[in-house]
Amino acid sequence: MMSLLNVFRPVGARMLEIAERDGVVVDRTPAERQACLRLNAKGLLRRDRRDAATWYPVIRRASR
């Protein structure tokens, strides 16, 4: 069951949270695809080479 909080959160924030929590996220709607594309353009998600609906979080090293 989807929590009430998820209904009001931006799609991109929800997709990024899922990717970071689970290590992968799959877009299932056009809105989720657009959100993932925007996150990809910002360097926060990367797309699977074989399955275009699968996305992975970009692991960033802490700057020293």
Number of C-alpha atoms within 10 A of each C-alpha: 3 6 7 8 8 11 10 9 10 11 17 18 14 17 23 22 15 16 20 16 11 11 13 19 23 19 16 10 10 9 12 19 20 14 20 28 18 14 19 17 11 10 13 19 24 19 19 13 9 7 9 11 16 19 26 21 23 15 11 8 6 5 4 3
